[in-house]
Amino acid sequence: MGIQNPFIFFFFLFTLHRSSVESLNKEREAIELKGGPKDVAWVVQLSDLHFSVHHPERALNFSNIVGPTLSMINPSLVFITGDLTDGKSKDLLTMKQDEEEWLEYQKVLEDVTKRSGLKKNMFYDLRGNHDAFGVPAFGGKFDFYSKYSINGQLKRSGLVNSVTIQTGERNILFVGFDSAMSLGLRGPTNLFGHPTDQLLDDLSSELSVLDSQPAKSVIKIAYGHFPLSFSAASRSGRTLKHTFLTHNLSAYLCGHLHTKFGKNLKRRHESNQHPFYSHNLFQLNGHGSHLGNSKTCSDGATEFKEFWEWEMGDWRKSRAMRILAIDRGWTSFVDVDLRLGAKNVIILPTFPLDSRFTLERSFHKCKMDPLYFNSIRALVFSSSPIVSVVARIYDSSPGSLVIVLETPMKKSGDASSRADLYTCPWNFKAFEDPSPDRFLLQIEAVDIRGRSTLTELRPFSVDGLRARLSWNWKEFMVMGCQWEALYYPILWSFYLLTLSVLLVPKAIFLFSKKQYTYKNFISNKGVVSCVAWILSELYNIPLAWLSMIVYLFYLILCPWLSGQVFTEGGERGYMTYRGWVLRLNEREKLDFHGYPDIMVIIFPHLYFVVLPTVIVIGALVAERAIFQDHLRAVSAKKEDDYLVTNKVSASTNGRNKTLTLLHRRWIRKILLLISSAICWKHFLNCRALIKAYAMNPLIHFPIYSMSIPLFLAYTIYKTSRAE
């Protein structure tokens, strides 16, 4: 018996390991494409549906438009990348789960699958931050995603799911992952993706599952909800970007940001970025560094790693849908605007590629067959028969668009084709040019009813050169900035600036006998003398100065507020600048959640309430000092001596106006108006927090809610009279 026990134990471990491997293999589904067009696959992405009980038109339009459109497109897969429901009250301030919205989502998706004629297992949906608002634990009472989503109904219970499309020539691996906060706080402090080390391990495993099959090339595409700029690092410091680069990803599809920040939310990531970018703080443009000369086998250059991140618009307001195609290894996409209803014709050019979104490794001539370049290609999806398709190429170098090629395209394939692929031969060498956006492609399709559909003008480069992809300031803020890495630098920059201004001069004044007055500032104007004079006046109201110092240290050392962070029940948590602290399961060790999500409360309060308050308080004491100097000047001289003379100079008139301005204290009145605006902004912040976390301002966050108005009121009172 003593010898048999170890064998039984190891047999148990082997059985357990085998069952776990089998369960993982079941999650890896494969779709073998049959029929034409050859070596071409396409999928559809939808994101940020935000089905809401307060906005039933979102679900109604989805059912009426998406179902028939999917039937026309006939994709191999459909990905819905998060925020399936809204989870918000009508005033948008309370954020928690509503089961009625999830029942609506389940009903609408069942209707869409019927209208589209697609199988249910072709749909993959994943959780967004709205789908996790107030959810204490996945699989619990309020985790409606696990119950009503398609993934939940099909028992795709893992946080990572993969599916492979097999074209015969290559494998196209799609890997989706759920990085929503596992302990779902209510909004607004539930904004970032939080991949764990375990999730990154699973993601890495899925991305490498086909690496052992060198006979077929593999295209790897990941999809999730959160852009990388709004994804935190794991506990060990690992990131999604590093995982993607390690496994030679081609593209990452995501949502989350909607179109209100811009329609150009695309970003190229690479492994050999500028040294300053290696800190992952920010990237100034979407295309990354410029390409040098095209690398060939003869160059002996090793291929570096790169991938594209393509955020797409939302269904909530923009009614956006994306079609992504992989044509003989080339990856392209088109975003379709369905706000006016279903489209009769949708055209997706698949070659030549849009030079704004190319990958350098795709154009390595040592790996590409020149035959791949010999035709212009486009997928045409139509609800009516197409009578003609024409490709046009424009040359933009003369300063205006000039047509240099216009040629009809012919449909390839037969009646068994999954869609219509149109092609036409061309001499691609005639379009080789050092400028990546000199030539532009446009395709026109005309259906049997005479309706014409045009694609946008797309720049292309047969040399693989990349066109410039610039952001406006909003696009840069949400895509170019790595907010987790920037959180502490921005926070400590505020404290360094504010405390240095408030404390350093005080220490200098204690050891310096020099007096800083308004008269000294007038005689020696400068930024330093101005700040020194204002602070010397502020130090004359010690309670106001000391209160601000204490308050700033309070925000670092103590909780800001205490609130209800789950949908219903559970203990209240308290929030610090490091995140929320929740005492669950009688755990004694403090565990912070929602970092850096809490920045949506921290930064607006510090930079739009506290900092303006410090500035206004300084301005109030400075105004009082100026007014005091004015009163002393008036008391020392008799103004009647200046008014006796019949001739009054222009300079005297100007001086009288200045005296009137000082006498009536108009500057103070403007500062009082600014103080009211600060208090109003602070009130709105407090009101939003009260609704979001079910708080009483006098009980759950009295210091946060009352300090700023009290500081301003006390300073206004102390500076009301010129003593």
Summary of the structure (lengths in Angstrom):
residues: 723
radius of gyration: 32.1
end to end distance: 97.9
largest distance: 125.7
contacts: 2292
relative contact order: 0.09
helix: 40%
strand: 21%
